[in-house]
Amino acid sequence: MRCKHILFISILAVLLVLAGCAKAECKKDVDCQKTHYTGACVDKKCDWTPIPNECGNGQCEASANENKCTCGADCGECTGTAGKYLTQQCNNDNECVEDIVATAQKPITQTRELTTGGSKISVTSTFNQPFNIKKDQLELEFGLNVLPTAMSDLTITRLELTGMQDKRTIPLADKTVDKHLYSEGSKFKERLILDFPGTEQDGELTSLNLKVYLDYVQTTGTTVTPKSTTLSHAYQSLKFTYARPAKSPGCPTSCDDANPGTQDLCDETTNYFCENKQIPGACGNGVCDGTENKCTCAQDCGPCSGTIGTYLTRSCISGTCVAQLRTGVTAQPQSQFDDRDMSVFHLQNTYKFTRPFNTKTDKLTLEFTLYEKQDTVSSVKIKDIRVLDGTQEVAYVNAGKELTSAGQKEVVDVPVPAQSTAEVERSLNLRVWYEYVQNSETKQGDYSKGLGKVTLLSPDV
């Protein structure tokens, strides 16, 4: 028993000696030094307190705008994968987002020529593969390679893109465009955002097809007809792969389309897609608006050039695009004799005009001569004159010319108003209303005379 007591005392003594020999962690606060922390010496041990809003303090603090991109030491690194193509990475705004690694994307460019009515329109498509649904856009450039003389004012009004998935046709994009291809060599660009239902992180589409809705004007002879058609561009043998992150990875570095007529935007209002918004009245915005015309902004309104029909051409005069006679065009004088025996009186008339007929400078000159009349007839009056094309009135005058004696001649000039089309061919028919007085009784009548086909010109100068 005594031995046990002695052993206990011995062990206790050893422990007291060891405790007295243990080295203290600190003696005072200054002994506690650690980056991103403040230290206090408590019972000879350092007590650490994180310094607020410092990266490396072990706390991911929203107040310091810390996240996986700004402070991986506190918030964890921005790494990891999702599906086949998406990885965690930092965007331009230092946000950790899902995106496709740039080196893993390959830009694809395809060009195809679409034809209709003799016109040839090239379509160049550029897109990434794989395609990020929340970031990438299908870029299209349309160019007019060939424009036949019978077609004009080509306008692409709408674009529609579809694809196939699991044997189903699904809509991918539908956009109103309303942009023009006025002449050979003219071109414009458009972007399509692909938007279709689904939650899968990645997938594949086949049989992509772009429908191009086209309006144009067809001219056949003097007949001008607005027309519409739909062109189809099939992306043959293309397997279109895509990825769908949970949210947009953010705006690209630049959205500049090198067009002074557009405002380049990308923010939350555009869902972080690039948008090139038209600046009203700015040349290059794709719309002929404000004070623009073919001479001040051919880019939007089309060029002031080319012929109109057979006799006219376009050119700029004082900043305005006008139609004027082509150099070397000469009018051929025409004269038609019209013998009118009305039984109780006899007219011999001559109708003079030119082919082509310039509504700016020319007039239809009608000479009415009273060749003879019965004694019972005291006077003949040419009252109203109409020039008709079928049932359409082309010109009208109230003549009011009276013939009272044989050999008397009266001349009536009939001006023709400018037509809605600068050059148009009409089948003209002259119709004359007259009255005469016989035995103090006034009688009336009318007659018609065909003048044949006449090209009416309505130049601006």
Summary of the structure (lengths in Angstrom):
residues: 461
radius of gyration: 44.2
end to end distance: 138.1
largest distance: 181.6
contacts: 1315
relative contact order: 0.08
helix: 9%
strand: 54%
